[in-house]
Amino acid sequence: HCITVRIGVSGRCKVDPIYKRSPDMTKSLMTKSEQLLRIDDHDFTMRPAFGGPPIPVGVDVQVESLDTISEVDMDFTMTLYLRHYWKDERLSFPSTNNQSMTFDSRLVKKIWVPDMFFVHSKRSFIHDTTTDNVMLRVYPDGNVLYSLRVTVTAMCNMDLSRFPLDTQTCSLEIESYAYTDDDLMLYWKKGNESLNTDDRISLSQFLIQKFHTTTKLAFYSSTGWYNRLYIHFTLRRHIFFFLLQTYFPATLMVMLSWVSFWIDRRAVPARVPLGITTVLTMSTIITGVNASMPRVSYIKAVDIYLWVSFVFVFLSVIEYAAVNYLSTVQERKERKLRERLPCTCGIGNPDEMMIDPQITGYGSTDVNITGNYGLPENGGRQERILAQVALNDPQITGQVKASRGYVNIWIDTHAIDKYSRVVFPGAYILFNIIYWSIYL
């Protein structure tokens, strides 16, 4: 039928030249694509130029997303567009405008395509929603672009010795399964520029520092040498999460354990639960961190920090045990000393002796500081000073000279808490300076 016509002399319908069919065969509705590409005329089970030099296959990759990084499974999951470029003269076709033809996965199954696979992959699949995400583009001169959208989970050997202050480098490896380097030469099409990434890629635990590509030869003893392409990406772990969830709580528990040094040694119900609580809390923190980590056979950086913190907390409990034990020994010796001393009825007014430096050897300030420590208010202070008076008497010294060490023990037990208030914080601060200077 004539849609736009010109009526000639003969009265016949003439088609306007603007509506004449294009001579380009690729635009012909009467020619099937398979006939145009002459697929039935060739054996596509063989590679292009079989028997000749290796066919070069260029590759470029568009990384769409980096989904997960798992320390427990030692793997990562990546979604990418994998594109292959090669020339197959068997697919060349005539064209006047050099326009390419684009096909989907149905034609891919009928021609030769590179048999790429991901080395060390655990799982991988081609997306099929709403149809197979596969594209084939053929140019008139036989150049072919083959693209597919793939999600792959591949192995990544991580070194967690510096966890969580670590930097990890993982690799995705691409290789031909059947064709050695004598048949197929695999290369990055534009070098390092062949790898493109989406600017929106981000991970919750890692900062993506860089992507880069390399090419190497892989040897298999039974089949030969193969070209292998590598996609390397470097990840640096975010430390702030672990500072909030691990380091700060551990540091606060250590500082909380130091509070017991300022609590009177006689307050057993206060000091013992404080020490036990901090020890149990540190154990919980250590267990929680290790529950989300693989069972590696080496020590991680976080293990060093947590276990050193645990030791500080544990030593604070041991410190109170030592103070309590020495105080008990001291009280026993005091009771024996009082039993062995002669009657002090004739000494005069004990209160006057207690404040007389010529008799006791102590000033009023010394008595107030040391005489009342750890003893009852009623009578205990007098008995303490009377024991010192008796020890200064030459006639009594021979009877209880073994008790002279009692005074030294009394002073030492009091000094343990005083020294711990300085030694423990100082040692922990020094440890933190060394630790962070090494791992940061």
Secondary structure, 3 states (H helix, E strand, C coil): CCCCEEECCCCCEEECHHHCCCCCHHHCCCCCHHHHHCHHHCCCCCCCCCCCCCEEEEEEEEEEEEEEEECCCCEEEEEEEEEEEEECHHHCCCCCCCCCEEECHHHHCCCCCCCEEEECEEEEEECCCCCCCEEEEECCCCEEEEEEEEEEEEECCCCCCCCCCCEEEEEEEEEECCCCCCCEEEEECCHHHHEEECCCCCCCCEEEEEEEEEEEEEEECCCEEEEEEEEEEEEEECCHHHHHHHHHHHHHHHHHHHHHHHCCCCCHHHHHHHHHHHHHHHHHHHHHHHHCCCCCCCCCHHHHHHHHHHHHHHHHHHHHHHHHHHHHHHHHHHHHHHHHCCCCHHHCCHHHHHCCHHHHCCCHHHHHHHHCCCCCCCCHHHHHHHHHHHHHCHHHHCCCHHHHHHHHHHHHHHHHHHHHHHHHHHHHHHHHHHHHHHHC
